[in-house]
Amino acid sequence: MAEEVPQALNYIPEVILKKRKNNEEWAIRRKLQLEQKVKKHKSDNFAIKKPEQFIREKSDMHPRTRKLLYSLRLRKIFNGVFVKADARILEILQKVEPYVTYGYPNLKSIKDLLYKKGAGKIDNQRVPLTSNEVVEQALGQHGVLCLEDVVNEIANVGPHFKDVTSFLCPFALTKPEKALQGKKKRFVDGGDSGNREGQINELEHLSLAAGAAKDAVADVFGTLIAAFAFYLYKSYFLQAKALQMV
C-alpha cells in the first residue's frame, strides 16, 4: 500500500491576521463614533418652544384667510368695518371666524362710531368727518349730504350702502379689556370670536370708552341688517389686531 503524502495546511501569515483584526476593530469604533455624532447632532437641535411661538399671527395665516380679511378691509388688529350681512359676506365671516367678532349694531352704536371715530378717504387721504362738507364732497352725487345721511344709509342698508362704506375708513378702536375673555373660542362657547349678534353693541361701547380714556383708537364691526366686523386676532375676528393668546 502506497504511503499517503500529508497535505500542507493552509497557512495565513500572522501579520495579515493582525491586520484583519485591527481593521475589524477600527470599523466597530468608526460605527460607534458615527452613531454618537448623529445622536449629539439631534440633541443639539432640540429646542424648547416658548408659548409665544404657538400663537398664530398674521404671518402664520393661510394666504386665503389673509386675502379674505383684506377683502373686508381688515388689515390691522382692533380695526372694524360696516358690512352688508348678505349671503356672500356671511360666508366670508364664517371662514375667518377664528380671527374676528361681528354682530348687528344698533342706531346708537352706529352714530357713536361715526361721530367719534369716523373718517373718510378723499384723494387717498384720511379725512376726519368733522363737518358735513366732507361728506357732501365725497358722496353728494349719491344724495348723501351730511353725517345723518351716512347714519341712515348704514342703519337701513340703503341703496348707496356700498358707496358710503367704501368711502369710510376702517375704524381704529381701542382694545376693550373688560369685554374680551382672552380665549380663542367662539363667543357662544365663552370666547371672543364669532357672531355676537346684538351684544356687539356692548363691545363697541367699551372700545369707545377705552379710547376716550387713552386719547383713543377705534374698533370696527359690520351691518343687512348692516353688520359690524371687529378684527380681534390675526387669525379670525373682524377686528384688526391679533390678540396674543395661548
ROSE-4610 file (N, C-alpha, C; in Angstrom, 1 decimal, always signed):
// ROSE-4610
residu = [M/M/M/A/A/A/E/E/E/E/E/E/V/V/V/P/P/P/Q/Q/Q/A/A/A/L/L/L/N/N/N/Y/Y/Y/I/I/I/P/P/P/E/E/E/V/V/V/I/I/I/L/L/L/K/K/K/K/K/K/R/R/R/K/K/K/N/N/N/N/N/N/E/E/E/E/E/E/W/W/W/A/A/A/I/I/I/R/R/R/R/R/R/K/K/K/L/L/L/Q/Q/Q/L/L/L/E/E/E/Q/Q/Q/K/K/K/V/V/V/K/K/K/K/K/K/H/H/H/K/K/K/S/S/S/D/D/D/N/N/N/F/F/F/A/A/A/I/I/I/K/K/K/K/K/K/P/P/P/E/E/E/Q/Q/Q/F/F/F/I/I/I/R/R/R/E/E/E/K/K/K/S/S/S/D/D/D/M/M/M/H/H/H/P/P/P/R/R/R/T/T/T/R/R/R/K/K/K/L/L/L/L/L/L/Y/Y/Y/S/S/S/L/L/L/R/R/R/L/L/L/R/R/R/K/K/K/I/I/I/F/F/F/N/N/N/G/G/G/V/V/V/F/F/F/V/V/V/K/K/K/A/A/A/D/D/D/A/A/A/R/R/R/I/I/I/L/L/L/E/E/E/I/I/I/L/L/L/Q/Q/Q/K/K/K/V/V/V/E/E/E/P/P/P/Y/Y/Y/V/V/V/T/T/T/Y/Y/Y/G/G/G/Y/Y/Y/P/P/P/N/N/N/L/L/L/K/K/K/S/S/S/I/I/I/K/K/K/D/D/D/L/L/L/L/L/L/Y/Y/Y/K/K/K/K/K/K/G/G/G/A/A/A/G/G/G/K/K/K/I/I/I/D/D/D/N/N/N/Q/Q/Q/R/R/R/V/V/V/P/P/P/L/L/L/T/T/T/S/S/S/N/N/N/E/E/E/V/V/V/V/V/V/E/E/E/Q/Q/Q/A/A/A/L/L/L/G/G/G/Q/Q/Q/H/H/H/G/G/G/V/V/V/L/L/L/C/C/C/L/L/L/E/E/E/D/D/D/V/V/V/V/V/V/N/N/N/E/E/E/I/I/I/A/A/A/N/N/N/V/V/V/G/G/G/P/P/P/H/H/H/F/F/F/K/K/K/D/D/D/V/V/V/T/T/T/S/S/S/F/F/F/L/L/L/C/C/C/P/P/P/F/F/F/A/A/A/L/L/L/T/T/T/K/K/K/P/P/P/E/E/E/K/K/K/A/A/A/L/L/L/Q/Q/Q/G/G/G/K/K/K/K/K/K/K/K/K/R/R/R/F/F/F/V/V/V/D/D/D/G/G/G/G/G/G/D/D/D/S/S/S/G/G/G/N/N/N/R/R/R/E/E/E/G/G/G/Q/Q/Q/I/I/I/N/N/N/E/E/E/L/L/L/E/E/E/H/H/H/L/L/L/S/S/S/L/L/L/A/A/A/A/A/A/G/G/G/A/A/A/A/A/A/K/K/K/D/D/D/A/A/A/V/V/V/A/A/A/D/D/D/V/V/V/F/F/F/G/G/G/T/T/T/L/L/L/I/I/I/A/A/A/A/A/A/F/F/F/A/A/A/F/F/F/Y/Y/Y/L/L/L/Y/Y/Y/K/K/K/S/S/S/Y/Y/Y/F/F/F/L/L/L/Q/Q/Q/A/A/A/K/K/K/A/A/A/L/L/L/Q/Q/Q/M/M/M/V/V/V]
num = [1/1/1/2/2/2/3/3/3/4/4/4/5/5/5/6/6/6/7/7/7/8/8/8/9/9/9/10/10/10/11/11/11/12/12/12/13/13/13/14/14/14/15/15/15/16/16/16/17/17/17/18/18/18/19/19/19/20/20/20/21/21/21/22/22/22/23/23/23/24/24/24/25/25/25/26/26/26/27/27/27/28/28/28/29/29/29/30/30/30/31/31/31/32/32/32/33/33/33/34/34/34/35/35/35/36/36/36/37/37/37/38/38/38/39/39/39/40/40/40/41/41/41/42/42/42/43/43/43/44/44/44/45/45/45/46/46/46/47/47/47/48/48/48/49/49/49/50/50/50/51/51/51/52/52/52/53/53/53/54/54/54/55/55/55/56/56/56/57/57/57/58/58/58/59/59/59/60/60/60/61/61/61/62/62/62/63/63/63/64/64/64/65/65/65/66/66/66/67/67/67/68/68/68/69/69/69/70/70/70/71/71/71/72/72/72/73/73/73/74/74/74/75/75/75/76/76/76/77/77/77/78/78/78/79/79/79/80/80/80/81/81/81/82/82/82/83/83/83/84/84/84/85/85/85/86/86/86/87/87/87/88/88/88/89/89/89/90/90/90/91/91/91/92/92/92/93/93/93/94/94/94/95/95/95/96/96/96/97/97/97/98/98/98/99/99/99/100/100/100/101/101/101/102/102/102/103/103/103/104/104/104/105/105/105/106/106/106/107/107/107/108/108/108/109/109/109/110/110/110/111/111/111/112/112/112/113/113/113/114/114/114/115/115/115/116/116/116/117/117/117/118/118/118/119/119/119/120/120/120/121/121/121/122/122/122/123/123/123/124/124/124/125/125/125/126/126/126/127/127/127/128/128/128/129/129/129/130/130/130/131/131/131/132/132/132/133/133/133/134/134/134/135/135/135/136/136/136/137/137/137/138/138/138/139/139/139/140/140/140/141/141/141/142/142/142/143/143/143/144/144/144/145/145/145/146/146/146/147/147/147/148/148/148/149/149/149/150/150/150/151/151/151/152/152/152/153/153/153/154/154/154/155/155/155/156/156/156/157/157/157/158/158/158/159/159/159/160/160/160/161/161/161/162/162/162/163/163/163/164/164/164/165/165/165/166/166/166/167/167/167/168/168/168/169/169/169/170/170/170/171/171/171/172/172/172/173/173/173/174/174/174/175/175/175/176/176/176/177/177/177/178/178/178/179/179/179/180/180/180/181/181/181/182/182/182/183/183/183/184/184/184/185/185/185/186/186/186/187/187/187/188/188/188/189/189/189/190/190/190/191/191/191/192/192/192/193/193/193/194/194/194/195/195/195/196/196/196/197/197/197/198/198/198/199/199/199/200/200/200/201/201/201/202/202/202/203/203/203/204/204/204/205/205/205/206/206/206/207/207/207/208/208/208/209/209/209/210/210/210/211/211/211/212/212/212/213/213/213/214/214/214/215/215/215/216/216/216/217/217/217/218/218/218/219/219/219/220/220/220/221/221/221/222/222/222/223/223/223/224/224/224/225/225/225/226/226/226/227/227/227/228/228/228/229/229/229/230/230/230/231/231/231/232/232/232/233/233/233/234/234/234/235/235/235/236/236/236/237/237/237/238/238/238/239/239/239/240/240/240/241/241/241/242/242/242/243/243/243/244/244/244/245/245/245/246/246/246]
x = [+0.9/+0.0/+0.9/+0.5/+1.3/+1.2/+2.2/+2.2/+1.6/+0.5/-0.1/+0.8/+0.7/+1.5/+0.7/+1.1/+0.3/+0.1/-1.1/-1.4/-0.9/-0.4/+0.0/-1.2/-1.1/-2.1/-2.1/-3.4/-3.5/-2.8/-2.0/-1.2/-1.5/-1.9/-2.1/-1.1/-0.3/+0.7/+0.1/+0.8/+0.4/+0.2/+1.0/+0.8/-0.5/-1.0/-2.3/-3.4/-3.3/-4.3/-4.5/-3.3/-3.3/-4.0/-3.7/-4.2/-5.7/-6.2/-7.6/-8.3/-7.7/-8.3/-8.3/-7.2/-7.2/-8.3/-8.5/-9.5/-10.9/-11.2/-12.5/-12.7/-11.7/-11.8/-12.0/-11.3/-11.4/-12.8/-13.4/-14.7/-15.8/-15.6/-16.6/-16.5/-15.2/-15.0/-15.6/-15.4/-15.9/-17.4/-18.1/-19.5/-20.1/-19.4/-19.8/-19.7/-18.6/-18.3/-19.4/-19.8/-20.8/-22.2/-22.5/-23.8/-23.8/-22.7/-22.6/-22.7/-22.1/-22.2/-23.6/-24.3/-25.7/-26.6/-26.3/-27.1/-26.9/-25.6/-25.3/-25.9/-25.9/-26.4/-27.9/-28.6/-30.0/-30.3/-29.5/-29.7/-29.4/-28.4/-28.1/-29.2/-29.9/-31.0/-32.3/-32.4/-33.6/-33.7/-34.9/-35.2/-36.5/-36.6/-37.9/-38.6/-39.8/-40.5/-41.2/-41.1/-41.8/-43.3/-44.1/-45.6/-45.9/-45.2/-45.5/-45.3/-44.5/-44.3/-45.5/-46.4/-47.6/-48.7/-48.5/-49.6/-49.5/-50.6/-50.7/-50.9/-50.0/-50.1/-50.5/-50.5/-51.0/-50.0/-48.7/-47.8/-48.0/-48.7/-48.9/-50.2/-51.0/-52.3/-52.1/-53.1/-53.2/-53.4/-52.7/-52.9/-54.4/-55.2/-56.6/-57.3/-57.0/-57.6/-57.2/-55.9/-55.5/-56.2/-56.3/-57.0/-58.4/-59.1/-60.5/-60.6/-59.7/-59.7/-59.4/-58.5/-58.2/-59.4/-60.1/-61.3/-62.4/-62.3/-63.2/-62.6/-61.4/-60.6/-60.1/-59.9/-59.4/-57.9/-57.0/-55.6/-54.9/-55.5/-54.9/-55.8/-55.2/-56.0/-56.7/-57.9/-58.8/-59.3/-59.3/-60.0/-61.4/-62.3/-63.6/-64.2/-65.2/-65.8/-67.3/-68.1/-69.5/-69.6/-70.3/-70.5/-72.0/-72.5/-73.8/-73.9/-74.8/-74.8/-75.6/-75.1/-75.8/-75.1/-75.5/-75.0/-73.5/-73.0/-71.6/-70.7/-71.1/-70.4/-70.5/-71.6/-71.8/-70.9/-70.8/-69.9/-68.4/-68.0/-66.7/-66.4/-67.4/-67.2/-67.1/-67.8/-67.7/-66.3/-65.7/-64.3/-63.2/-63.5/-62.4/-62.8/-63.9/-64.4/-63.4/-62.4/-61.4/-60.7/-60.7/-59.9/-60.7/-62.1/-62.9/-64.1/-64.7/-66.0/-66.9/-68.2/-69.1/-70.5/-71.3/-72.7/-73.5/-74.7/-75.6/-75.7/-75.1/-75.1/-76.4/-76.8/-78.0/-77.7/-78.7/-78.6/-77.6/-77.7/-76.8/-75.4/-75.1/-73.7/-73.2/-74.0/-73.6/-73.3/-74.1/-73.9/-72.6/-72.5/-71.3/-70.0/-70.0/-68.8/-68.5/-69.5/-69.3/-68.9/-69.6/-69.3/-68.0/-67.7/-66.5/-65.2/-65.4/-64.2/-64.3/-65.3/-65.5/-64.4/-64.0/-63.1/-63.3/-63.1/-63.3/-62.1/-62.1/-60.9/-61.2/-60.5/-60.6/-59.3/-59.2/-57.9/-56.8/-57.2/-56.2/-55.7/-56.4/-56.0/-57.2/-56.8/-57.7/-58.2/-59.5/-60.1/-61.1/-60.9/-61.9/-63.3/-64.4/-65.7/-66.1/-65.5/-65.7/-66.8/-67.2/-68.2/-68.9/-70.1/-71.0/-70.4/-69.5/-68.9/-68.1/-67.4/-66.6/-67.4/-68.6/-69.5/-70.1/-70.5/-71.1/-70.1/-68.9/-67.8/-67.6/-67.7/-67.4/-68.6/-69.8/-71.0/-72.2/-71.9/-73.0/-73.7/-73.0/-73.6/-74.6/-74.5/-75.4/-76.6/-76.6/-77.7/-77.4/-76.2/-75.7/-75.0/-75.6/-75.1/-74.6/-74.9/-74.5/-74.2/-73.7/-73.5/-74.7/-75.8/-77.1/-77.5/-77.2/-77.5/-76.6/-75.4/-74.5/-75.0/-75.4/-76.0/-77.2/-78.1/-79.3/-79.0/-78.0/-77.6/-77.1/-76.3/-75.8/-76.9/-77.6/-78.6/-79.7/-80.1/-81.2/-80.7/-79.4/-78.8/-79.4/-79.2/-79.8/-79.2/-79.7/-79.2/-77.8/-77.3/-75.9/-75.0/-75.4/-74.6/-73.2/-73.0/-71.6/-70.8/-71.4/-70.6/-70.2/-71.1/-70.8/-69.7/-69.9/-68.9/-67.5/-67.5/-66.2/-65.5/-66.3/-65.8/-65.2/-65.9/-65.4/-64.1/-63.2/-62.0/-62.3/-61.6/-61.8/-61.7/-62.5/-62.5/-61.3/-60.5/-59.4/-59.8/-60.1/-60.6/-59.6/-59.9/-59.0/-59.5/-58.5/-58.8/-59.7/-60.9/-61.8/-61.5/-60.6/-60.1/-61.2/-62.2/-63.2/-64.1/-64.2/-65.2/-64.6/-63.2/-62.6/-62.2/-62.4/-62.1/-60.7/-60.1/-58.7/-58.7/-59.8/-59.9/-60.2/-59.4/-59.6/-60.8/-61.9/-63.1/-64.2/-65.2/-66.4/-67.1/-67.7/-68.4/-69.4/-70.1/-71.2/-70.6/-69.3/-68.7/-67.9/-68.1/-67.3/-66.1/-65.8/-64.6/-64.9/-64.1/-64.2/-64.7/-64.4/-64.6/-66.0/-66.3/-67.6/-68.7/-70.0/-71.1/-71.6/-71.7/-72.2/-73.6/-74.1/-75.5/-75.6/-76.6/-76.8/-75.8/-75.1/-74.2/-72.9/-72.8/-71.7/-71.7/-72.9/-73.0/-72.3/-72.3/-71.6/-70.1/-69.6/-68.1/-67.7/-68.6/-68.3/-68.3/-69.2/-69.3/-68.1/-67.6/-66.4/-65.2/-65.1/-64.0/-63.9/-65.0/-65.0/-64.7/-65.2/-64.9/-63.4/-62.8/-61.4/-60.6/-61.0/-60.4/-60.4/-61.6/-61.7/-60.8/-60.5/-59.6/-58.2/-57.9/-56.5/-56.2/-57.0/-56.9/-57.1/-57.6/-58.3/-57.9/-58.0/-58.0/-59.4/-59.8/-61.1/-61.2/-62.4/-62.7/-63.7/-63.8/-64.8/-65.7/-66.9/-67.9/-68.6/-69.3/-70.1/-71.6/-72.6/-74.1/-74.9/-77.4/-78.5/-79.7/-79.5/-79.1/-77.6/-77.2/-75.7/-75.0/-73.9/-73.2/-71.9/-71.4/-70.1/-69.1/-68.0/-67.0/-65.8/-65.3/-64.2/-63.1/-61.9/-60.7/-60.0/-60.2/-59.6/-58.2/-58.2/-57.0/-56.4/-55.1/-54.6/-55.0/-55.8/-56.4/-57.9/-58.9/-60.3/-61.2/-61.2/-62.1/-62.2/-63.3/-63.3/-63.0/-61.9/-61.3/-59.8/-59.2/-57.9/-56.8/-56.4/-55.2/-55.1/-54.1/-54.1/-53.9/-54.7/-54.5/-53.4/-52.6/-51.5/-52.1/-52.6/-53.2/-52.6/-52.7/-52.2/-53.3]
y = [-1.2/+0.0/+1.2/+2.1/+3.3/+4.2/+4.8/+5.7/+7.0/+7.5/+8.8/+9.9/+10.9/+12.1/+13.1/+13.6/+14.5/+15.9/+16.4/+17.7/+18.8/+19.8/+21.0/+21.8/+22.2/+23.0/+24.4/+25.0/+26.4/+27.3/+28.2/+29.0/+30.5/+31.2/+32.7/+33.4/+34.2/+34.9/+35.7/+35.7/+36.3/+37.8/+38.4/+39.9/+40.2/+39.3/+39.5/+39.3/+38.3/+38.1/+39.3/+39.9/+41.1/+42.3/+42.4/+43.5/+43.4/+42.1/+41.9/+42.3/+41.9/+42.2/+43.7/+44.4/+45.8/+46.5/+46.0/+46.6/+46.4/+45.3/+45.0/+45.9/+46.0/+46.9/+48.4/+48.8/+50.1/+50.4/+49.4/+49.5/+49.7/+48.9/+49.0/+50.3/+50.8/+52.1/+53.2/+53.1/+54.1/+54.2/+53.0/+52.9/+53.6/+53.3/+53.9/+55.4/+55.9/+57.3/+58.0/+57.4/+58.0/+58.0/+56.9/+56.9/+58.0/+58.2/+59.2/+60.6/+60.8/+62.1/+62.4/+61.4/+61.6/+62.0/+61.2/+61.4/+62.8/+63.2/+64.6/+65.7/+65.4/+66.4/+66.6/+65.5/+65.6/+66.3/+66.1/+66.7/+68.2/+68.6/+70.0/+70.8/+70.1/+70.7/+70.8/+70.2/+70.2/+71.5/+72.1/+73.4/+73.4/+74.0/+74.1/+75.4/+75.2/+76.3/+77.2/+78.5/+79.4/+79.4/+79.7/+79.8/+80.7/+81.8/+82.8/+82.2/+81.1/+80.5/+79.7/+79.4/+78.7/+79.6/+80.9/+81.9/+82.2/+82.1/+82.3/+83.8/+84.4/+85.8/+85.9/+87.1/+87.3/+86.6/+86.6/+85.9/+84.4/+83.9/+82.4/+82.0/+83.0/+82.7/+82.0/+81.3/+80.7/+81.9/+82.0/+83.1/+83.4/+82.3/+82.5/+83.3/+82.9/+83.6/+85.0/+85.3/+86.7/+87.5/+86.9/+87.5/+87.9/+87.0/+87.2/+88.4/+88.4/+89.5/+90.9/+90.8/+92.0/+92.5/+91.5/+91.8/+92.5/+92.3/+93.0/+94.3/+94.6/+95.8/+95.8/+94.6/+94.4/+94.0/+95.0/+94.7/+95.0/+95.5/+95.8/+95.3/+94.9/+94.4/+95.5/+95.2/+96.2/+97.3/+96.9/+97.7/+97.1/+98.0/+97.5/+98.1/+97.4/+97.9/+97.6/+98.4/+98.0/+97.2/+96.1/+95.3/+94.9/+94.7/+94.2/+92.7/+92.3/+90.9/+90.1/+90.0/+89.2/+87.8/+86.9/+85.5/+85.4/+86.3/+86.3/+86.7/+87.8/+88.3/+87.3/+86.7/+85.8/+84.5/+84.1/+83.0/+83.4/+84.6/+85.0/+85.1/+85.6/+85.7/+84.4/+83.4/+82.0/+81.5/+81.8/+81.3/+82.0/+83.2/+83.9/+84.1/+83.3/+83.5/+83.4/+82.5/+82.5/+83.8/+84.7/+85.9/+87.1/+87.0/+88.2/+88.0/+89.1/+89.0/+90.0/+89.7/+90.5/+90.5/+91.4/+91.4/+92.5/+92.8/+93.8/+95.0/+96.1/+97.3/+98.0/+98.6/+99.4/+100.9/+101.7/+103.0/+103.8/+103.7/+104.4/+104.1/+102.8/+102.4/+102.9/+102.9/+103.4/+104.9/+105.7/+107.1/+107.4/+106.6/+106.8/+106.6/+105.5/+105.2/+106.3/+106.8/+107.7/+109.1/+109.5/+110.9/+110.9/+109.8/+109.8/+109.3/+108.4/+107.7/+107.8/+108.4/+108.4/+109.1/+108.6/+109.2/+108.7/+109.5/+109.1/+109.3/+108.7/+108.8/+109.7/+110.8/+111.7/+112.0/+111.7/+111.8/+111.0/+109.8/+108.8/+109.4/+110.4/+111.0/+110.7/+110.3/+110.1/+111.4/+111.7/+113.0/+112.7/+113.2/+113.1/+113.7/+113.0/+113.5/+114.6/+115.7/+116.8/+117.8/+117.7/+118.6/+117.9/+118.4/+117.8/+118.1/+119.1/+119.5/+118.3/+117.6/+116.5/+115.4/+115.1/+114.1/+114.5/+115.7/+116.2/+116.2/+116.5/+116.5/+115.1/+114.1/+112.7/+112.0/+112.2/+111.4/+112.2/+113.5/+114.4/+113.8/+113.2/+112.7/+111.6/+111.0/+109.9/+110.4/+111.7/+112.3/+112.1/+111.8/+111.7/+113.0/+113.9/+115.2/+115.5/+114.7/+115.0/+113.7/+113.8/+112.7/+111.9/+112.6/+111.9/+111.0/+111.5/+110.7/+109.4/+109.6/+108.4/+107.4/+107.9/+107.0/+106.3/+107.0/+106.4/+105.3/+105.6/+104.6/+103.3/+103.4/+102.3/+101.5/+102.3/+101.7/+101.0/+101.5/+100.9/+100.2/+100.0/+99.4/+99.9/+101.2/+101.9/+101.6/+102.2/+101.9/+102.2/+103.2/+103.6/+103.1/+102.0/+101.5/+101.2/+100.6/+100.2/+101.5/+102.5/+103.7/+104.4/+104.4/+105.0/+104.2/+102.9/+102.1/+102.1/+102.2/+102.3/+103.6/+104.7/+106.0/+106.0/+105.3/+105.3/+104.5/+105.1/+104.3/+103.3/+102.2/+101.3/+102.0/+101.7/+102.3/+101.7/+102.6/+102.2/+102.3/+101.2/+101.3/+100.8/+101.1/+100.6/+99.3/+98.5/+97.1/+97.2/+96.7/+96.7/+95.6/+96.0/+95.0/+94.2/+94.8/+94.1/+93.2/+93.5/+92.8/+91.5/+91.4/+90.2/+89.2/+88.0/+86.9/+86.4/+86.7/+86.2/+84.8/+84.3/+82.9/+82.8/+81.9/+81.7/+80.7/+81.0/+80.2/+81.1/+80.5/+81.2/+81.9/+83.0/+83.8/+83.0/+82.1/+81.3/+80.2/+79.9/+78.9/+79.6/+80.9/+81.6/+82.2/+82.3/+83.0/+84.4/+84.8/+86.2/+86.3/+85.3/+85.4/+84.9/+85.3/+84.8/+85.8/+85.3/+86.1/+86.5/+87.8/+88.3/+88.8/+88.9/+89.4/+90.8/+91.0/+92.3/+92.7/+91.8/+92.1/+92.7/+92.9/+93.6/+95.1/+95.6/+97.0/+97.2/+96.2/+96.4/+96.4/+95.6/+95.6/+96.9/+97.4/+98.7/+99.8/+99.8/+100.8/+100.8/+99.7/+99.6/+100.0/+99.7/+100.1/+101.6/+102.2/+103.7/+104.3/+103.7/+104.2/+104.1/+103.0/+102.8/+103.8/+104.1/+105.0/+106.4/+106.8/+108.1/+108.3/+107.2/+107.3/+107.4/+107.0/+106.9/+107.8/+108.7/+109.5/+108.6/+107.6/+106.6/+106.3/+105.0/+104.4/+103.7/+103.2/+102.5/+101.1/+100.5/+99.1/+99.2/+98.1/+98.1/+96.9/+97.1/+96.0/+96.0/+95.0/+95.1/+95.0/+95.5/+95.5/+94.8/+93.8/+93.8/+93.9/+93.5/+94.4/+94.7/+96.0/+96.1/+95.4/+94.9/+94.1/+94.9/+94.7/+95.4/+94.3/+94.3/+93.3/+93.8/+93.1/+93.6/+92.6/+93.1/+92.2/+92.0/+90.9/+90.6/+89.9/+88.9/+88.1/+88.2/+88.0/+87.9/+86.6/+86.0/+84.8/+84.8/+85.3/+85.2/+86.1/+87.3/+88.3/+89.4/+90.0/+91.1/+92.4/+92.3/+93.4/+93.3/+94.3/+94.1/+94.4/+93.3/+93.3/+92.0/+91.2/+89.9/+90.0/+89.2/+89.2/+88.1/+88.4/+87.5/+86.5/+85.4/+84.4/+83.0/+82.3/+80.9/+80.0]
z = [+0.0/+0.0/+0.0/-0.9/-1.0/+0.2/+0.6/+1.7/+1.3/+2.1/+1.8/+2.1/+1.2/+1.4/+2.2/+3.3/+4.1/+3.3/+3.3/+2.6/+3.5/+2.8/+3.5/+4.1/+5.3/+5.9/+5.4/+5.3/+4.8/+5.9/+5.5/+6.4/+6.1/+7.1/+6.9/+7.8/+7.2/+8.0/+9.1/+10.2/+11.4/+11.2/+10.4/+10.1/+9.5/+8.6/+7.9/+8.9/+9.8/+10.8/+11.7/+12.1/+13.0/+12.3/+11.0/+10.2/+10.1/+9.9/+9.8/+11.1/+12.2/+13.5/+13.7/+13.4/+13.5/+12.7/+11.4/+10.6/+11.1/+11.7/+12.3/+13.5/+14.3/+15.5/+15.1/+14.0/+13.5/+13.0/+12.3/+11.7/+12.8/+13.9/+15.0/+15.7/+15.9/+16.5/+15.7/+14.4/+13.5/+13.5/+13.5/+13.6/+14.8/+16.0/+17.2/+17.2/+16.6/+16.6/+15.7/+14.6/+13.8/+14.5/+15.2/+15.9/+17.0/+17.7/+18.8/+18.2/+17.0/+16.3/+15.9/+15.4/+15.0/+16.2/+17.3/+18.5/+19.1/+19.1/+19.6/+18.7/+17.4/+16.5/+16.7/+17.0/+17.2/+18.6/+19.6/+20.9/+20.8/+20.0/+19.8/+19.1/+18.3/+17.5/+18.3/+19.4/+20.2/+20.9/+20.8/+21.4/+22.0/+23.2/+23.9/+23.3/+22.8/+22.2/+23.3/+23.1/+24.0/+23.7/+24.7/+24.4/+23.2/+23.1/+22.0/+20.6/+20.5/+19.2/+18.8/+19.7/+19.3/+19.0/+19.1/+18.8/+17.3/+16.7/+15.3/+15.0/+14.3/+13.9/+12.5/+12.0/+10.6/+9.6/+9.9/+9.0/+9.0/+10.0/+10.0/+9.4/+9.0/+8.4/+7.0/+6.7/+5.3/+4.4/+3.2/+2.3/+2.0/+1.9/+1.5/+2.6/+3.9/+5.0/+5.1/+4.9/+4.9/+3.7/+2.6/+1.5/+1.8/+2.5/+2.8/+3.8/+4.8/+5.7/+5.0/+4.1/+3.3/+2.5/+2.0/+1.2/+2.0/+3.4/+4.3/+4.8/+4.3/+4.6/+6.1/+6.6/+7.9/+7.8/+8.0/+7.9/+9.2/+10.2/+11.5/+12.6/+13.7/+14.8/+15.5/+15.9/+16.6/+15.6/+14.3/+13.3/+13.1/+12.7/+12.4/+11.2/+10.6/+9.4/+9.4/+8.7/+8.4/+7.1/+7.2/+6.0/+5.9/+4.7/+4.5/+4.7/+5.6/+6.0/+5.0/+3.8/+2.8/+2.8/+1.9/+1.9/+1.7/+0.8/+0.5/+1.7/+2.3/+3.5/+4.6/+4.9/+6.0/+5.7/+4.5/+4.2/+4.5/+4.1/+4.4/+5.9/+6.6/+8.1/+8.7/+8.2/+8.8/+8.5/+7.4/+7.1/+7.9/+8.3/+9.1/+10.5/+11.0/+12.3/+13.4/+13.4/+14.5/+14.7/+13.7/+13.8/+14.1/+14.0/+14.1/+15.0/+15.4/+16.0/+15.3/+15.3/+14.5/+15.1/+14.7/+15.1/+14.5/+15.0/+14.4/+15.2/+14.8/+15.6/+15.6/+16.7/+16.8/+16.3/+16.3/+15.7/+16.6/+17.9/+18.8/+18.6/+18.4/+18.2/+16.9/+15.8/+14.5/+14.6/+15.3/+15.5/+16.3/+17.4/+18.2/+17.4/+16.6/+15.8/+14.8/+14.1/+13.0/+13.6/+14.7/+15.2/+16.0/+16.6/+17.5/+16.7/+15.8/+15.2/+13.7/+13.1/+11.7/+10.9/+9.8/+8.9/+7.5/+6.5/+5.1/+4.3/+3.1/+2.3/+1.1/+1.0/-0.2/-0.8/-2.1/-2.8/-2.0/-1.6/-0.9/+0.4/+1.0/+2.2/+3.3/+4.5/+5.5/+6.1/+6.0/+6.5/+7.5/+8.8/+9.8/+9.4/+9.8/+9.5/+10.5/+10.4/+11.3/+10.8/+9.6/+9.0/+7.9/+7.7/+6.6/+5.2/+5.1/+3.8/+3.3/+4.2/+3.8/+3.2/+3.9/+3.4/+2.0/+1.9/+0.7/-0.5/-0.2/-1.2/-1.8/-0.9/-1.4/-1.9/-1.2/-1.5/-2.0/-2.3/-2.7/-4.0/-4.9/-6.1/-5.9/-4.7/-4.3/-3.4/-3.2/-2.4/-0.9/-0.6/+0.9/+1.2/+2.0/+2.1/+3.5/+4.5/+5.8/+6.6/+7.8/+8.7/+9.0/+9.2/+9.4/+8.2/+7.0/+5.8/+5.8/+6.3/+6.4/+7.4/+8.5/+9.6/+9.0/+8.3/+7.7/+6.7/+5.9/+4.8/+5.5/+6.5/+7.2/+8.0/+8.8/+9.7/+8.9/+7.7/+7.0/+5.7/+5.6/+4.4/+3.2/+3.0/+1.9/+0.5/-0.5/-1.9/-2.1/-1.3/-1.5/-0.4/+0.3/+1.4/+1.0/-0.2/-0.6/-0.8/-1.5/-1.7/-0.4/+0.6/+1.9/+2.6/+2.7/+3.4/+2.7/+1.4/+0.7/+1.0/+1.2/+1.5/+2.9/+3.8/+5.2/+5.4/+6.2/+6.5/+7.6/+7.7/+8.8/+10.1/+11.1/+12.4/+13.2/+13.8/+14.6/+16.1/+16.7/+18.1/+19.1/+20.4/+21.5/+21.9/+22.4/+22.9/+24.1/+24.0/+25.2/+26.2/+27.2/+28.1/+28.8/+29.3/+30.1/+29.3/+28.0/+27.1/+26.6/+26.6/+26.0/+27.0/+26.8/+27.7/+27.6/+26.5/+26.2/+25.8/+25.3/+24.9/+23.4/+22.7/+21.3/+21.1/+21.6/+21.3/+20.7/+20.2/+19.8/+20.9/+20.6/+21.7/+22.4/+21.6/+22.2/+23.1/+23.0/+23.8/+25.0/+25.2/+26.2/+25.8/+24.5/+24.0/+23.4/+22.5/+22.0/+20.5/+19.7/+18.3/+17.9/+16.6/+16.1/+16.3/+16.0/+16.0/+17.4/+17.7/+18.9/+18.8/+17.6/+17.3/+17.9/+18.8/+19.3/+20.4/+21.0/+22.0/+21.5/+20.2/+19.6/+20.1/+20.4/+20.8/+22.1/+23.0/+24.3/+24.1/+23.2/+22.8/+22.2/+21.3/+20.7/+21.7/+22.6/+23.6/+24.5/+24.9/+25.8/+25.0/+23.7/+22.9/+22.8/+22.6/+22.5/+23.9/+24.9/+26.3/+26.6/+26.2/+26.4/+25.6/+24.4/+23.5/+24.1/+24.7/+25.3/+26.4/+27.2/+28.3/+27.9/+26.6/+26.2/+25.0/+24.7/+23.5/+22.3/+22.5/+21.7/+20.3/+20.1/+18.7/+18.7/+17.5/+17.4/+17.0/+17.2/+16.7/+15.6/+14.8/+13.7/+13.6/+13.2/+13.0/+11.7/+11.3/+10.1/+10.3/+9.2/+9.3/+8.3/+7.1/+6.2/+7.1/+7.7/+8.8/+8.4/+8.7/+8.5/+9.6/+9.3/+10.4/+10.7/+11.9/+12.2/+12.5/+11.8/+12.0/+12.7/+13.7/+14.5/+14.5/+14.0/+13.8/+15.2/+15.8/+17.1/+17.0/+16.3/+16.2/+14.8/+14.7/+13.3/+12.7/+13.3/+12.7/+12.6/+13.3/+13.0/+13.7/+13.5/+14.2/+13.2/+12.9/+12.1/+12.9/+13.5/+14.2/+14.1/+13.5/+13.1/+14.1/+14.8/+15.5/+16.3/+16.1/+16.7/+18.2/+19.0/+20.4/+20.7/+21.6/+22.0/+23.0/+22.4/+23.3/+23.1/+24.2/+24.1/+23.5]
